Amino acid sequence: MKRTGRLRSIKKQANMFLLLAIALFYSSCSNFLDIVPDNVATLDHAFSNTVEAEKYLFTCYSYIPNNADISNNPGMVSGDEFWLNDQYAPYTWNLIAKGQQNSANPAANCWDGFQNGIESFKAIRHCNTFIENVSDLNKVRDLQLDKRMRWLAEVKFLKAYYHFHLLRHYGPIPLIDKNLPISATPEEVKVKRKPVDECVDFIVNLLDECYEDLPTKILSENDEAGRITKPINRAIKARVLLLAASPLFNGNTDYRNFTDKDGVLLFNTTEDVSKWQKAADAAKEAIDIAEQTGNKLYYYTSPKFQMTDTTMIQMSIRGAVTERWNDEVVWGLSDRRADGIQRDAQAHLSKDWGSGEAHGYLAPTLKIIQQFYTSNGVPITEDKFLNFNDIGRLRTATNAERVNFEVRYETARINFDRENRFYASVGFDGGKWLTADLAAQIDYEALVVKGKKGQISSGEILGFNSQTGYYPKKLVNWESVFKANSTGIRQYPWPEVRLADIYLMYAEALNEIQGPVEDVHKYLDLIRKRAGLESVADSWKKYSTNPAKPTTKEGMREIIRQERLIELCFEGHRFWDLRRWKKAAEVLNAPVTGWDVTQKDAPAYYQVVTYYQQKFVAPRDYLWPIRIDELSVNLNLVQNPGW
């Protein structure tokens, strides 16, 4: 799948094939979204031979969301994880993060593909067209049977995935199992939304149906990296079932009156605990097939120059996201490369760097900074030895702290005594930032973020700046080069699914059904070990003011959720997790804060500033609005509550 240019051209070509045939029926709205004309010459050509059919296969792939681009990934910038400069912010941030989503022209509209949303129903229509034609043995006659079965399985997966994409945004959705013929009546094309449980069953059944015909592993990475495999299939099944088991979709009484126009209840408002068991079973199956295939947590083992053990741990954490095709990546989006996002994340650290390359305006909020554990592996509010009550109190870094700090540099107390995932993930004023082109070739001589007004990272050189004083270092490949005349962003496929994510899914679901049993601890502790932390049991026993917390389901639930928010920080998961946990109304009705980055001196700089008072309206904002125009054309559709 390393065919970025090819995929784009194929998508354009396929769209050209269909344009004339569907123009009369598809130009105004998506009530015709599931119609494909019969006996169209261009479609016959598309399935005339293997070469042409493969082009259509790649068209089906081409709608996968570009989650490496902050403009196209609402999970990245539409919550409270980042705050941006108004001048450079995408539409999704301006509307959703600021509580201004609307039903007239919704941001990230993936129902009909407007405002940075993918055309989900169009993608499904292409998938159905492919399945219908390639299932016919009289078409694509030169296609070998084993390859035919594999391609069909891939497209069935994609069809399930696009339905899941809609489900996560909108809740109950229409299920487009087949494309209707052009002879369909007006009433037949006016699709209805199906109850959530029916949607989940449809998606899961599709994933199960195609599973056996998928390859276990990609053998030809030059041509096929990123194509769907058995581990990817099981990982997405686990993600679907975890969503279905979570409070937003499982027994949510906020939707007790949410029905279609025939009075059919679209949400089951009675909690079903067996859904957690299904999610746990699916996650464990995903773990087993992934590990059998060779997936494992990434560890950095080949330092290019002198590195301390601390740096090696942090390089493992950074590399799990940014190291190309590392063993932890279960699904890497080969045609969704992290390029621009690295510029958005990278603080400007040197006068030798090229103008306009390191923007550094993707700014983590102070809330996220406080989310990371202390160096003892427990929340900052629970550590009985380390006091974080005054997060802005000034402290000067010592020589013993030179791996993470500029020695004798004054910075805030909140930046000290933190776990390695904090230092691996976050850049901050006075903090070190290790790059591969380091002249000194020793880790403690790494470049330094200096973010106060007038300093190198403040944005005055390029006009970009971090609104909060922090930077998502985790998203930048350490081998990316930003120097003048030698700029080279080391792109990496966006890690849509990491093994650590599946471990956390399993721990969460298993805890809900069985409590904090051995396997819950096992998979949390594997992740913590990679981060250089002691086990959950030992850390809470030794360092927490609440040592019994891991012994109860409720306490372990809180721990798992925080582990998930930390481990997957900046990867676009928090936005969706807060929603499925029904925590968004609690968390996203809080002020967005950071440091006063307009100041030159440390005492003034390290004052907490409120940038925005976020507003989240429940239950309205848990689900996307359907664009009003869609409702006026298809009278069988109902709007989501509150819109």
C-alpha positions, 0 to 999 in steps of 0.5 A: 500500500505504499502507493500514495500517488497511485491511490490518489490517481486511482480514486480520481479515475474511479470517480470519473468512471462513475460520474456520468452514470450517477450524476442524475441520481446523486448530485443533490443529496445522499438519499440516493447514496446506495444506488449504483446504475446497472449495465454501465459500460464504465463499470463493466470496464472496471471489472474486466480484468485483474488490473482494472479491478485492483484499481477499484480495490484501491478506491475502496481503501482510499476513503480511510480517514486521514488521521495523520492530518489534524484537519481531518481527524476530529479526535485529535483537535476537537476536544481538550487535548490541544489548544490552537492558534486561531490563525492556523486552526482547522474548522473542526477545532473552531467549531467542535472544541469551542462548542459551536458544532451545528446542524446547518453545516456540521464540522467533520460531516462524515454522513455526506462528506462535507467540512473535512469529513469522509464520504462514508456512504459513498465509500460503502457504495463503492465497497458494495459495487466491488463485492457484487462484481468480484463475487461474480465469477463471470467477471474479472475472469483472469483473477485467481480464486485465492486472490479473489477471496482475499480481495473480497474479504478486504472490501468486506472489512472496509465496508464494516469499517466505514459503517463503524466510522458512522456508528461512532459519530452518529449512533444509530445509522442506516445499514447499506448491505446492498446497492439498490438498482436504479429502478428503486422507488423513491420510498425504497431509497429513503433509508431509515436509521437502525437501532444501535444493537442491530448496527453493531451486530451487522458490523461484527457479522461482516468482520467475522464473515471476511476474517478467514479469507484475510492473510495473517501477515503481509509478506510483500511489504513493498507492495502491500503494507497497510492492507487488511490482515487478520490481526487488523480485523480482530482489533477493529472488532474489539474496538466496535464491541468495546464501544457497544459495551461502554456507557454511551451505547450500553443502557444509556437512559438519556436516549429513552425517548429516541425513536424513529418515525415508526416509534422504533427505539434506537437505543436499548436503554437497559444495560447488558453486562454481557456486552463487556464479556464479548468485548473482552473475548474479542480483545483477547482474540485480537491480542493472541492473533497479533502476538502470534503474527509477531506484534509486540510492544516496541523497545528501542534497542540500538542507540546511535550514540551514548544514551542513558537508560532513562533515554532508552525508555523514552525512545521506546515510548516515542518510537512506538508511535513514530518508528516506521512499521515497528512491531507494535503497529498492528495497523499502520495507515500506509497512505496516511503519512505523518508529515505536516503533523510533525511540523505542527508539533515540533518546537523551534529549537535552533537558529540553524533550522529552516524558516517555516518548518518547525511550527510548534503550534499544536499545544497540549493543554495544562489539563493533559500535562497534569494527567501524566503520573509522577515518577512513582507511577501514581496520579499527582493527586495521590502521591504521598511523597511528592507534592504538586499542590503548587504546580507553577512554583519555580524550581531550578534543574540540577545536574542530576536532572540534565537528561530531561532539563537544561541545567540551572534553568528555572521552570515550573514544579509540574515539570519535575518528578514525572514519569518517562511517558511525560518526558517522552511525549511532551516538550516544555520550557527548559526541557530537553528534546533529543534529535538524531542529528545532535552534534554532541552525540550524547543524550544530555546535550540535546536541544532545549525548548526555550519558550518565553517571549523573545526566546528561540521557541516562543514563535517570534521568529516564524510567527507560530507559537504554542498557546499553552507553553507545551508541545507534543514531542511524541508525534515527532520522529526523532530522525526528522530534520528541520535545518535550513537547506536540509529539511527532511521530515521522516514520515511514518504511517499513522499507527491506527492500532497499536498493540498497547491499545488492544492490551488496554481494551482487554484490561478495561473490558475484563475488569468490567466483567470480572473485576481486577483479576490477574489478566487485568494487572498483567496487561497494564503492567506490561505497558507500565514496564515499558515506561519504566514503572513498577506494577500497579499493585506495587506502585499504589501500595508504596506511593499512593494515598489510596493503596486499596484503589487497585483492589476494587472494580471501581478503583481499577476502572479509574486506573485503567482509564488514566493509563489509557489516556496517558499511553495513547495521549496525542493519538486521537483516542481521548476525544472518543474515550471521553464520549463512550465513557459518558465523561465528556460532559464532566470533563469538557465543561472546564476551562482550557488553561496553560501558561502565560506565554506572552511573558519574558520572565519566569515568575510571570510566564508561569501563571495559569491563564484561561484561554477558553471556557469549553462548553459541552451540552449533554446529551446533544454533543455526544453524537454528531448532528445530521445535516438539516438538508439531509432530513428535508430530503429523506423524511424517514430520517430522524435527527439526533437528540438536541439538534 
